[in-house]
């Protein structure tokens, strides 16, 4: 099912093979840079060129949206924090801003469903509604709204790619958004709520029990539409989830690599893969969130995260921590000298080791570093 998305072309296998061959000629023992070598090969495949180019315009888009289910006490913070954090993003005072500066990326904020009136047309250009519905007792969106949200995500990807973005990261901000994320993941992976629910923003035991109950009720409502990604987003997701899913699907359609962030973005990624089959070949997982549902979603997508730092902030923060690793992979593949160029003696053993590593390189057949 494509649901209006163009066909997804896989990353270029010829450039990947060329990258693997170059790795074998670089001044290092075969496989000595481990997953950095696999990452470099993946970037070369995505760009269709070897050696790959360093990323010049990595772009984070933070999708902001509130959720009616937050009124059930599933978060440690009140809903007004979402709008306050949008202001913080715009002022450069959030974690995503600090990490983007370090990683060499820029940040854009998109109000998709914030339950407030934000006075910035650049932020609200793609707003669908104020707060998605309470998924434990009502649909998140109407049919018209889910279409509008999908169109918003597709348009945001197009805008960034047309402006020159060569790597995209989707971030999220929304009080209560780990509740629909967990409901979607648990529904799609057939997991009981108690095994999937985490602490989100840090809820206490009573809040955790309320969250489990809300997710259980949302899953009951979602079950009849589990095989239709658009309907599932409409019933049990929200405007921000639909927009992120479309953003990820469109990035793949347009051959632009993505670093996935935490549980909210990865929940949307599960739906994006259904919207545009093969999209996940264009993604890598930046990190593993401490939210249990995130591991379930990564397993479903067969993605192995680059870092594990027990992060659970969202905003795109985990993906940004991983971005310098991706830059390192590009730099080593593109800038290191070959044995011949450096006048360094190689041995038959070196060549054999390199050949063995290529044969077992997960990136040789699975561009997103799947297990």
C-alpha positions in Angstrom: 0.0 0.0 0.0 1.4 3.4 -1.0 -1.6 5.7 0.0 -0.4 8.4 -2.4 3.3 8.0 -1.9 5.6 7.3 -4.8 7.5 4.1 -5.1 10.4 3.7 -2.8 13.7 2.9 -4.7 16.2 1.1 -2.5 19.6 2.7 -1.9 22.1 2.0 -4.7 23.7 -1.4 -4.5 26.4 -0.5 -6.9 27.6 2.4 -4.8 27.4 0.1 -1.7 29.6 -2.5 -3.4 32.1 0.2 -4.4 32.2 1.4 -0.8 32.8 -2.1 0.5 35.7 -2.4 -2.0 37.1 0.9 -0.9 36.9 -0.1 2.8 39.1 -3.1 1.9 41.8 -0.8 0.5 41.9 1.8 3.3 44.9 1.9 5.7 43.4 -0.2 8.5 42.9 -3.9 9.2 39.7 -5.3 7.6 36.6 -4.5 9.7 38.7 -2.5 12.3 36.2 0.4 12.3 33.3 -2.0 12.9 29.8 -0.4 12.4 31.4 2.8 11.2 32.3 0.9 8.0 28.7 -0.4 7.6 27.4 3.1 8.2 29.7 4.6 5.6 28.6 1.9 3.1 25.0 2.8 3.8 25.6 6.5 3.2 27.4 5.8 -0.1 24.4 3.7 -1.1 21.9 6.4 -0.1 23.9 9.1 -2.0 24.6 6.9 -5.0 28.3 7.8 -4.9 31.5 6.6 -3.5 33.3 8.0 -1.6 30.2 9.6 0.0 29.8 13.3 0.6 29.8 14.8 4.1 26.4 16.0 5.2 26.1 19.8 4.7 22.5 20.5 5.6 21.2 18.1 8.2 17.8 19.3 9.3 15.7 18.5 12.3 11.9 19.1 12.1 10.2 19.0 15.5 6.6 18.0 15.2 4.6 19.6 18.1 1.1 18.4 19.0 -1.1 17.9 22.1 -3.2 14.9 22.9 -6.6 14.7 24.6 -5.5 11.6 26.5 -3.2 13.8 28.5 -6.2 14.9 30.5 -6.4 11.4 32.0 -3.3 12.0 34.1 -0.9 9.9 32.0 1.9 12.5 32.1 3.9 14.2 34.9 3.5 17.5 33.2 0.5 19.6 32.2 -0.5 20.1 28.5 0.4 23.8 28.5 4.1 22.8 28.6 3.9 21.8 24.9 3.3 25.4 23.7 5.8 26.7 26.2 8.4 24.3 24.8 7.7 25.5 21.3 8.6 29.0 22.4 11.8 27.5 24.0 12.7 25.8 20.8 12.3 29.0 18.9 14.5 30.8 21.4 17.2 28.2 21.1 17.0 27.1 24.7 16.1 23.4 24.4 18.2 20.3 24.3 17.5 19.9 20.6 19.0 23.3 20.0 22.1 22.6 21.9 22.6 19.1 20.4 21.9 20.4 16.9 24.7 23.0 17.3 27.2 20.3 18.3 26.1 17.9 15.6 26.0 20.5 12.8 22.3 20.5 12.1 19.6 23.1 12.1 16.2 23.0 13.7 12.7 23.8 12.5 9.5 23.6 14.6 6.1 22.7 13.1 2.9 23.2 15.1 0.7 20.3 13.9 -1.8 20.1 16.8 -0.6 22.3 19.7 -3.6 23.2 22.0 -2.8 26.9 21.9 -2.6 29.7 19.4 1.1 30.3 18.5 1.7 33.6 16.9 4.2 32.6 14.2 3.0 31.8 10.7 6.2 29.9 9.9 5.5 27.5 12.8 1.7 27.2 12.2 1.7 26.9 8.4 0.8 23.2 8.6 -1.4 23.2 11.7 -4.2 20.6 11.5 -6.2 21.2 14.7 -5.8 22.1 18.4 -5.0 18.8 20.2 -5.8 15.4 18.8 -8.8 13.6 20.4 -8.6 11.4 23.5 -7.8 8.0 22.0 -9.0 6.0 25.0 -12.5 7.1 24.4 -12.7 8.9 21.0 -11.0 9.0 17.6 -7.9 11.1 17.4 -8.9 12.7 14.1 -11.6 12.9 11.6 -11.1 11.5 8.1 -10.4 15.0 6.7 -7.9 15.8 9.5 -5.9 12.6 9.0 -5.6 13.5 5.3 -4.5 17.0 6.2 -1.9 15.7 8.6 -0.5 13.3 6.1 -0.4 16.2 3.5 1.4 18.3 6.1 4.1 15.8 6.7 4.7 15.2 3.0 4.9 18.9 2.4 7.4 19.4 5.2 9.7 16.8 3.8 9.4 18.3 0.3 10.1 21.8 1.6 13.2 20.7 3.5 14.6 18.5 0.6 13.8 21.2 -2.0 15.7 23.7 0.2 18.8 21.4 0.1 18.5 19.1 3.2 20.7 16.0 2.7 19.7 14.3 6.0 16.5 14.6 7.9 15.6 14.0 11.5 12.0 14.1 12.9 11.7 15.2 16.5 8.6 15.4 18.6 7.1 17.5 21.4 3.8 16.9 23.0 2.7 16.2 26.6 1.1 12.8 26.7 2.5 11.7 23.3 4.1 8.5 24.6 0.6 7.2 25.3 -0.5 7.0 21.7 3.0 6.0 20.6 2.8 3.0 23.0 -0.8 2.2 21.9 0.3 2.1 18.3 3.4 0.0 18.9 1.6 -2.5 21.2 -1.2 -2.8 18.7 1.1 -3.4 15.7 3.4 -5.8 17.6 0.7 -7.7 19.5 2.1 -6.8 22.9 0.1 -6.5 26.1 0.0 -2.9 27.5 1.8 -3.8 30.8 4.8 -5.0 28.8 5.0 -1.9 26.6 4.2 1.0 28.9 7.1 3.1 30.3 7.3 6.1 32.6 7.2 8.7 29.8 8.0 12.0 31.4 8.4 10.3 34.8 4.9 9.4 36.0 4.6 7.8 39.5 2.9 4.4 40.0 -0.6 5.8 40.0 0.1 7.7 36.8 1.6 4.5 35.2 -1.6 2.6 36.0 -3.7 5.3 34.5 -1.5 5.2 31.4 -1.8 1.4 31.1 -5.6 1.7 31.4 -5.8 4.4 28.7 -3.6 2.4 26.4 -5.6 -0.7 26.9 -8.8 1.2 26.0 -7.1 2.8 23.0 -5.9 -0.6 21.8 -9.4 -2.0 22.0 -10.6 0.8 19.8 -7.6 0.4 17.4 -7.9 -3.4 16.9 -10.5 -3.3 14.1 -8.4 -1.0 11.9 -4.9 -2.5 12.6 -4.4 -3.4 8.9 -5.1 0.1 7.6 -2.3 2.5 8.5 -4.3 5.7 7.8 -7.3 4.5 9.8 -5.0 3.4 12.6 -3.4 6.9 12.7 -6.9 8.4 12.6 -8.3 6.3 15.4 -5.4 5.8 17.8 -2.6 8.1 16.7 -3.0 11.8 16.2 -2.1 14.7 13.8 1.5 14.8 14.8 1.9 11.0 14.3 0.3 11.1 10.9 2.5 14.0 9.9 5.7 12.3 11.1 4.7 9.1 9.3 4.2 11.0 6.1 7.4 12.9 6.5 9.4 9.7 6.9 7.7 8.0 4.0 8.2 11.0 1.7 11.9 11.3 2.7 12.4 7.7 1.5 10.4 8.3 -1.7 12.8 11.2 -2.4 15.9 9.2 -1.6 16.9 11.2 1.5 18.4 9.4 4.5 16.8 9.8 8.0 18.0 9.2 11.5 15.1 8.0 13.6 14.8 9.3 17.2 12.8 7.7 20.1 9.6 6.0 20.8 7.2 8.6 19.3 9.1 8.9 16.0 9.6 5.2 15.7 6.0 4.5 16.3 5.2 6.7 13.4 7.9 4.9 11.4 6.0 1.6 11.8 3.1 3.3 10.0 5.4 5.0 7.5 6.7 1.6 6.4 3.1 0.5 5.8 2.4 3.7 3.9 5.4 3.3 1.6 6.8 -0.2 1.6 10.6 -0.2 1.7 11.0 3.2 3.3 12.9 1.7 6.2 15.9 1.1 3.9 16.5 4.8 4.1 16.5 5.0 7.9 18.9 4.2 10.7 18.0 4.2 14.4 19.9 6.8 16.3 19.4 5.4 19.8 17.4 3.1 22.0 15.0 4.9 24.3 14.5 3.7 27.8 10.8 3.4 26.9 10.0 -0.4 26.6 7.8 0.2 23.5 10.8 1.6 21.6 12.7 -1.7 21.7 9.5 -3.4 20.4 9.3 -1.0 17.5 13.0 -1.3 16.6 12.7 -5.0 16.6 9.7 -4.9 14.3 11.6 -2.6 11.9 14.8 -4.7 12.3 16.9 -1.7 13.2 19.8 -1.8 15.5 20.4 1.6 17.4 23.7 3.3 17.2 23.8 4.5 20.9 22.2 3.5 24.1 22.3 6.2 26.7 19.0 5.7 28.5 17.6 8.8 26.9 13.8 9.4 26.7 13.5 13.1 25.9 12.3 13.1 22.4 12.7 16.4 20.4 15.2 14.5 18.1 17.8 14.5 20.8 18.8 10.8 20.5 19.1 11.1 16.7 21.3 14.2 17.1 23.6 12.4 19.5 24.1 9.7 16.8 24.6 12.2 13.9 28.4 12.7 14.7 28.8 9.0 14.4 27.4 9.1 11.0 29.6 12.0 10.1 32.6 10.0 11.4 31.6 7.1 9.1 31.5 9.4 6.1 34.8 11.0 7.0 36.7 7.7 7.4 35.4 6.3 4.1 35.9 9.5 2.2 39.1 10.9 3.7 41.3 8.0 4.7 44.1 7.0 2.3 44.3 3.7 0.6 47.3 1.4 1.2 48.5 2.3 -2.3 48.1 6.1 -1.8 49.9 6.0 1.6 52.6 3.7 0.5 51.7 1.3 3.3 52.4 -2.4 2.9 49.4 -4.7 3.0 49.4 -8.5 3.3 47.4 -11.4 2.0 46.0 -11.7 5.5 44.7 -8.2 5.4 43.0 -8.8 2.2 41.4 -12.0 3.5 40.2 -10.3 6.6 38.6 -7.5 4.6 36.9 -10.0 2.3 35.6 -11.9 5.3 34.2 -8.7 6.8 32.5 -7.7 3.6 30.8 -11.1 3.5 29.3 -10.6 6.9 28.7 -6.9 6.7 25.0 -6.4 7.5 24.9 -3.4 5.3 25.8 -5.5 2.2 22.2 -6.8 2.1 20.4 -4.7 4.7 21.1 -0.9 4.2 19.5 0.1 7.5 21.8 -2.0 9.6 19.1 -4.5 10.4 19.9 -7.6 12.4 
